[in-house]
Amino acid sequence: MSQTIATALSAVHQRIALAAGEAGRPPEAITLLAVSKTFPASALREAYAAGQRAFGENYVQELSAKAAELAELAIDWHFIGPLQSNKTRAVAESAHWVHSVERLKIAERLSAQRPAQLPALNVLLQVNVSGEASKSGCTPEELPALAQAVAALPGLRLRGLMCIPEPTADEALLRSRFALLRTLLAALNTQGLALDTLSMGMSSDLEAAIKEGSTLVRVGSAIFGGRQYQH
Ligand SMILES: *Cc1c(COP(=O)(O)O)cnc(C)c1O
């Protein structure tokens, strides 16, 4: 089993390196986030033993439980799932990053609830790059004002943007979704922000995302296999 996760991880690293090479980018410019939702702590331990340090979780209780169980490991925890206001405290207390902020109210709660002894929580704003086909994320029109407001919150450090395009077999359409997120980030940086993170690309589309400038790919099934249950 450990062989399987280690082997899968190295295959993903090869995919990243190949896509980066084709895009003329250094492979170190892309962080691999291992999305471990639904998998037991033992699977994370195996990935950790193979060198993986950044792990992504979608469900607040699962994040809290795994962070407690694996407290002795030097893991960077990323919360990537939908976040309701009554669940922000647990995320503010146990995550290093949150990818799914789409409303100022959630950001304000995370900032207020971030423990003072911890460094600022790294935050990405989730953007709906697919129009009506996807319900998650702020719209590109809402983004500039949201970004400026979030950047001003003391407990947070706004680092960039995240998207989940609608599933499509149309490679050009997919690339255009990722390109939109890259363009939006560049525009914010001309407006006084200093954002360095584009969270885009998953198991099935990380190559397209890397070619459009992704700095962080979120990969679950290609590392851990198919998920056994859905929440
Ligand atoms: C589950 C999930 C992933 C990983 O998806 P795979 O297709 O298994 O790689 C990435 N990002 C988000 C937001 C997810 O919920």
The ligand as an SDF file (V2000), in Angstrom:
LIG
                    3D

 15 15  0  0  0  0  0  0  0  0999 V2000
  -11.7460   16.7850   -4.2300 C   0  0  0  0  0  0  0  0  0  0  0  0
  -11.1430   18.0640   -4.6760 C   0  0  0  0  0  0  0  0  0  0  0  0
   -9.9430   18.0830   -5.4080 C   0  0  0  0  0  0  0  0  0  0  0  0
   -9.2280   16.8430   -5.8820 C   0  0  0  0  0  0  0  0  0  0  0  0
   -9.9420   16.2430   -6.9090 O   0  0  0  0  0  0  0  0  0  0  0  0
   -9.3030   15.0060   -7.7480 P   0  0  0  0  0  0  0  0  0  0  0  0
  -10.0860   15.0040   -8.9950 O   0  0  0  0  0  0  0  0  0  0  0  0
   -9.5180   13.7920   -6.8960 O   0  0  0  0  0  0  0  0  0  0  0  0
   -7.8700   15.3000   -7.9370 O   0  0  0  0  0  0  0  0  0  0  0  0
   -9.4010   19.3260   -5.7290 C   0  0  0  0  0  0  0  0  0  0  0  0
   -9.9960   20.4730   -5.3670 N   0  0  0  0  0  0  0  0  0  0  0  0
  -11.1440   20.4950   -4.6700 C   0  0  0  0  0  0  0  0  0  0  0  0
  -11.7470   21.7970   -4.2990 C   0  0  0  0  0  0  0  0  0  0  0  0
  -11.7500   19.2960   -4.3140 C   0  0  0  0  0  0  0  0  0  0  0  0
  -12.9030   19.3280   -3.6320 O   0  0  0  0  0  0  0  0  0  0  0  0
  1  2  1  0
  2  3  1  0
  2 14  2  0
  3  4  1  0
  3 10  2  0
  4  5  1  0
  5  6  1  0
  6  7  2  0
  6  8  1  0
  6  9  1  0
 10 11  1  0
 11 12  2  0
 12 13  1  0
 12 14  1  0
 14 15  1  0
M  END
$$$$
